[in-house]
Amino acid sequence: MELLPHVVILGLLSFILIISWSPSPSFFSWHPTLMSVAFLGFYCESILLFHPRFSPISNHSLKVLLHQIFQVVGFMVAACGMYVIYTLKRKRQKAAHLNLACPLWDLNRNIILRSDNSRTTPSLSQVTKPSTFIFWEK
């Protein structure tokens, strides 16, 4: 078993945590912390469980069980990270974008449901118009 991927993940996770908490810890600092722990910690480690070279576990049924546990816990931690953003938006009375697929929906709508009903494939400049990628409302 090689430890290099696990050390790299731990190093990146530590770096992100130090950066997010060092200037002035606030409630927002929980967002990058939770998202980093979810994606770098739980999701990456659950993927590495199945790699024959990097996995410390040889029992396949135990690998599957740990993989499922890491995925569920990672999802819950990521949901908590999104809840921090939602809470901050409500506190500041700004519009919260609850559906994260909004920019993708706009992109797909521009590709599939074109207003001129043409059957030709739109160019990239037609699809990625500036109004599609406005994430923050004023």
N, C-alpha and C positions, 0 to 999 in steps of 0.2 A: 504494500500500500504506500502510495506517495502522499505526502502531506502538503505539497506545494499549492494545489488549488484551495485547500482549506485555509492555508496561511494567507493567500492572496485575498480571499473573501473576508477573512478576519481583519486584515490590514485595511482594505477598502471600507469596511464597516466602521472600524475605529476612526479612520480619517474623516468620514462623513459625520460621525457623531461628535467628534472634537470640533469640527467646523460649525456644526449647527448649534452647539451649546456654548461656544467660546465667547462671542462678542457680548451678548446680554441675553441670558436665558429668558424666554417668554413662553406663553402658551403656544405660539406658532412653532417653537423649537420641537414640539412633539411631532409635528407633521413629517419633517425629513427623517426624524429618528424612527418613527414607526414604519414609514415606507421603506427605509433602508433595511431595517430588521426583517420586514416581511419579504422583500424581494431578494436582497443579498443573503440574508441569513437563512430563512426557511425555504424559499423556492430554489435557490442554487444548491443548497445542501440536499434537498429532496431529489434533485436531478442527479447529483453526484453519487447518491446512494446506489444507483443502478449501473454506474460505470465500473467495469470489473477491475480496473487498475487503481481507482481512487476510493473504492468503498471499503470500509473496515469490517463490513458484515458479509458473511458468506451465505447465510440462510436466506433463501429467496422469499419465503413467506414473511419473515421478519422485515426484509427490505420493503416489501409491498405495504405492510402495516405502518412502518415508519414513514414511508413516502406519503401515504394518505394522511397521517397525523400532521406531518410538516406542511402539506398543502392546505389542510383545513385551518391550522393555526396561522399560517401565513396569510390566508385570506381574511381571517378575523383581525389580525394586526393591521393589514392594509385598509380594511374597513374602518378601523379606529383612526387611522391616519387621515382618511377622507372625512371622517366625522369632525376632526379638529378644524379642517378648512370650512366645513359647513357651519360649525358653531361660530367661527370667527366672522364669516360672512353675515350670519344672522345678527350677531352682536353689533356689527358696523352698519347694518341695514343696507347691505348691497345685495344685488341679485346673485343668488347661488345657482351655479350650473349643475343641477343634479344629474342630468344625463350626460355622461362623459362621451357618449357617441354623437353628440351634436355636430362637431366639425366633420366627422365621417359621414353622418347623414346628409349634411349639406353637400359634401363632395359627391356622394352617390346620387343625390337628387339632381345635381347638375349634370352628371354623366347620363343617367337613365331617363329622367323626366325633363327633357329639354323643352323649353317653351315653344320653340319653333317646330317641334315634332319632326325634325329631320332624322334620317336613319344613318347619317354619317357619324363617324366617331369624332367627338369634339377635340380640339387641340388643347394642349396643357394650359395655355393662356385663357381659354374660355372656361375651363373647369376651375382653375384656381384664381378666381376673381377675389379682390381684396375683402369683399363683404363676407366671404365664406370663412375666413380665418380670424374673425374678431371674437376673442375669447372673453374679454372683460367689458361689461357695459359701464357707461359713464353715468 
